[in-house]
Amino acid sequence: MAVVIKKDEKTALVKAAMNNKESLGEFKAKFKEMYPDDWYRIVRTHDKHKKGNKINKGYAMPHPDQYLADLFNKKISQD
């Protein structure tokens, strides 16, 4: 199951609401403001993965801030 449902659509809406389209910091703040439930789900899922981590196996999911950075950097097709 996806951590964030319709993440491409939400990412595009967050970017559209931003003043500075190149600011990762603004993207993170705006995403948390617009989608607090999704942010909570991202953090909760990461914490679950972290607790289930076996020694030296790494996490199945990136840190929540990195997860948002990945969304920010992903190219969205503008069909």
C-alpha positions as CSV (number, residue, x, y, z in Angstrom):
1,M,0.0,0.0,0.0
2,A,1.3,3.4,-0.9
3,V,2.3,5.7,1.9
4,V,0.8,8.8,0.2
5,I,-2.2,8.3,-2.0
6,K,-2.1,10.3,-5.3
7,K,1.3,11.7,-4.4
8,D,2.0,13.0,-7.9
9,E,-1.2,15.0,-7.8
10,K,-0.5,16.3,-4.3
11,T,3.1,17.2,-5.2
12,A,1.8,19.2,-8.2
13,L,-0.7,21.0,-6.0
14,V,1.9,21.8,-3.3
15,K,4.3,23.1,-6.0
16,A,1.5,25.3,-7.5
17,A,0.8,26.8,-4.1
18,M,4.5,27.7,-3.5
19,N,5.9,31.2,-4.0
20,N,9.5,30.0,-4.7
21,K,9.2,26.9,-6.9
22,E,12.8,26.0,-6.3
23,S,12.8,25.9,-2.5
24,L,12.9,22.5,-0.9
25,G,12.3,24.0,2.5
26,E,9.2,25.8,1.3
27,F,8.0,22.6,-0.3
28,K,8.4,20.6,2.9
29,A,6.6,23.3,5.0
30,K,3.8,23.6,2.4
31,F,3.3,19.8,2.1
32,K,3.0,19.5,5.9
33,E,0.6,22.4,6.0
34,M,-1.6,21.2,3.2
35,Y,-1.5,17.5,4.0
36,P,-0.9,17.0,7.7
37,D,-2.5,13.5,7.7
38,D,-0.2,12.4,4.9
39,W,2.8,13.8,6.8
40,Y,1.8,11.9,9.9
41,R,1.4,8.7,7.8
42,I,4.9,9.2,6.3
43,V,6.5,9.6,9.8
44,R,4.5,6.7,11.3
45,T,5.4,4.4,8.4
46,H,9.1,5.3,8.7
47,D,9.0,4.7,12.5
48,K,7.4,1.3,11.9
49,H,10.2,0.4,9.4
50,K,12.8,1.7,11.9
51,K,11.5,-0.5,14.7
52,G,11.4,-3.6,12.6
53,N,15.0,-3.0,11.4
54,K,17.4,-5.9,11.7
55,I,21.0,-4.9,12.6
56,N,22.9,-3.6,9.5
57,K,19.9,-4.2,7.2
58,G,18.9,-0.6,6.7
59,Y,15.4,0.8,6.4
60,A,12.9,0.0,3.7
61,M,11.9,3.6,3.6
62,P,13.9,6.8,3.6
63,H,13.8,9.3,6.5
64,P,10.6,11.4,6.3
65,D,12.5,14.6,5.2
66,Q,14.3,12.6,2.5
67,Y,10.9,11.2,1.4
68,L,9.6,14.7,0.8
69,A,12.9,15.7,-0.9
70,D,12.4,12.8,-3.3
71,L,8.8,14.0,-4.0
72,F,10.1,17.5,-4.6
73,N,12.9,16.3,-7.0
74,K,10.7,13.9,-8.9
75,K,9.7,15.1,-12.4
76,I,6.0,15.0,-12.8
77,S,4.7,14.4,-16.3
78,Q,2.6,17.3,-17.5
79,D,0.2,15.4,-19.8
